[in-house]
Amino acid sequence: MGYPEFILIAIYACHVAQHLFKHGDLMGSTHPLLTLFGNVVTLSLLVWGGFFATFGLAQVFYIFLTVMGQGMVYLKRNDEDYNNRHYNFYTMTIAVTIVMSILAWGGFFS
């Protein structure tokens, strides 16, 4: 493992910790450009770490989930229910586990 892997693990650990400490608090709205910036940073780390050196099913799943997530943030940017959601440690832990499993499957941590 190199720097990209450690940086990405630290980013995801911070997300999980934030949801742990703020569990149940109001999250507020997320600007689509902020989410896009986060996706670009994550994608850059994945390219740097060699995740896209080969292109298989894991990479397709990751791209699909990222595009769907970014699209949801953009389409729901003015939805009152979406902008009034709460921090949830359990769902964030499940989401990070799924993403990290896809990355491990795609060879990012090898």
N, C-alpha and C positions, 0 to 999 in steps of 0.2 A: 504494500500500500504506500502511496505517495501523498504529496500535498493535496491534490484535488479530493481524494477520498476523505482525508482528515477534515478538510474544510467543509465538505458536504455533510459529514457526520456531525460536526459542530453546529452547522446551521439547523439541521433537523433536531438536534438535541435542544437547541435554544427554542425552537417552535414548541416542542413537547413540554419543556419547562415552563414556557409562558402560559400554555394552556393549563398546566398543573396549578400554577400559582394564581391564575385568574379564573379558575373553573367556576362557571356559573355567572360571571360578570358579563355585562353587555359588551359586545365586540364592536359594534358600530359599522359604518360603511367602509368598503375597501375600494379605492380608485383603481379602475382597470389598468392604468399605466403603471401603477405600483406593482400590481400582479405581473404584468408583462415584464417589468424590470427584473423581478425575482425569477421569472422563468428564463430570461436571457442569461442571468448570472448562473443559474443551475445548469442550463444547457452548455454554457461555456466550460463549466467545471467537468461536465460529463465528456465533452469533446477532448479537453485537456487530459482527462484520466483514461481515455481510450475506450469509452463505452460504445462509441459509434465506429470503432475500427472494423468491426464486423457488423453486418446488418441482419438481424434475425427477428424472431417473434418477440423477444423481450424489448427490443428497440421499437418495434411497431406498437406494442402495448404502451410503452412509456410515452411515445409521441401522441398516441390516441388520447390517453388520459390527460396529458398536458393541454392539448388543443381543446378538449371538451371542458376542462376546468377554466381555461382562459375565456372560452366562449360563454360559459355560464356567468362568470363575473361580469363580462361586458353586457350580456343581455339582461341581467338582473340588477344592473347598477342603480336603477331608479325604483326598484321594488321595495316597499316599506318592510315587508316581512323578512326579506333577505338581509336588509341593512339593520334589522333589530335582532340578529341572532346572537347567541351567547358562546363564550369560550367553553369548549367541552374537551376535557383531557382524554376521555375514552375514545371518542371518534378521531382525535388527532393522533393518538397512539396507534390506532388501527390503520389510519391512512399512511402514517410514516412506515409502519411495518410492511404494508403492501408495496409501497414505492421502493423501500430498501430491498425487499425480496426480488422485485423486478430487476433492480440494478445488480444484485448479486447473481441472478440468473443470467443476465446479459454480460457478465464477466467484469464488471466495474471494479470489484474488490479483489481481483486476482492479480 
